[in-house]
Amino acid sequence: MNNTKYFLISIVFSVLFISCSNKEENEIIPSNVMTTSGHNFSPSLITCELGDTIFFELGSTHNLVEVSESDYNNNNSQLINNGYSLDYGESGFLVMNEVKTYYFVCTPHLPQMKSRIIVE
């Protein structure tokens, strides 16, 4: 009877150990991913290197428009020539092919919802 008791206890502890060692809690999120949270981009600033790829994942009420530094500072959402943009709820990626600061806004949530990507 004692052997059965110890066997059952060892099974219970084994199951608890396995269920508590779930790797999802410690999942690493890449630093080159920008998402939306409330009325904010998250993160609102990314610093990366030339050639890095940034992945954007937008919520259904958010868009992404690349603007000039002046428009960024003045809360305007005019897409720059050949600028990058995503429509509401879309996901996409952008390869950082120029050393500069990229400026982005969410049109309906200005002046709060802005982001920058600094390419070094």
N, C-alpha and C positions, 0 to 999 in steps of 0.2 A: 504494500500500500504506500509506503514511503517513497519507493521508486516512482510510482505513478504520480504522486504529488509533486516530486521534484521535476519530473518530466513535463508536467503541465505548467509549472511555474516557469521553467526554462523556455517553453514555447511562448508564453505570455510576454516575457521580457524580450524575447527575440522579435516578436511582432512589434512591440513598442519601440524597440531600438530602430528597426527598419523604417517604421512610419515617422519617427522623429528625425531621421537623417535625410529629409527631403531637400534636394539641392535647389529647388525653385526659390526658396527663401533667400538664397545667397547668389541668385542669378546675376551675372554681370551684364549691365546694359552698356553697349558701346557708347563712347563719348561723342561720336559723330552722328547722333540721332537727335532730331528736334521734333518734339511733339507739341500738342496743345493741352493746356490745363486751365480750365476756367477761361479767363480773358487774357491769358499769357502764353507765350511760347516757352517751352521748357526743354533745355535751358534757353535763356534769352541771349546768351553770349557763348559762342564756340570759338576756340582758337585752334587752328589746325595747320597742317603743312601743305605746301604746294603738291597737287596731285591727289590729295585725300578726297574721299567721297562722303558727302553729307546726305543722310536719308531723312526725308520729311514725312511725317505722318500727321495729317490734319483731322481735327474733329469736323463733324458735319456742318457746323456753323462758322467755319473759319476758312479763309483763303490765304494765299501767300503771294505777295507782290514785291519784286525787287525794285527798289527806288534809289534815287540819288541821295547823297549825304544831306544835301540841302532840303529835299523833300522829307527825308527821315526826321530832320531836326524841326521842320515846320509842320509835321503831321499831315503831309500830303501823300496820296497813294497813287501817284502817276508812275506807271511802269516805265522804266528806262528803256532806251533803244536796245534791242536784243537781250532784254532782261529776262530773268527766270520768274515763272509764276505757276501756281497751282490753283485749281478751282476748289470750291467748297468740298471738304471731305476727302480730297484726293491724297494720294501718297506718291512720292517720287524721289529721285535722287539727283544730285548735282555734283559734278566733279569740279573741284576747286583748281582752275587752270591759270589763275593769275594771282600774284602777290598783291593783295589789297584788302580793304575792308568792304564786305558786302552788307548792304542794308535791306532789311525786309520789314514789311508791315502786313497786318490783317486789316483790310479795308473797313469793314463795319465796326471794328473794335479799336479804332484810333481814338485818342492818342495813347491808350494804355498798351496795346498789343504790338510790340516792336521787337525785332531781334537783329543781332549783328553776327557776322562770321568774319573773324580776322584770319587771314591766310598769311603765314610767315614764310 
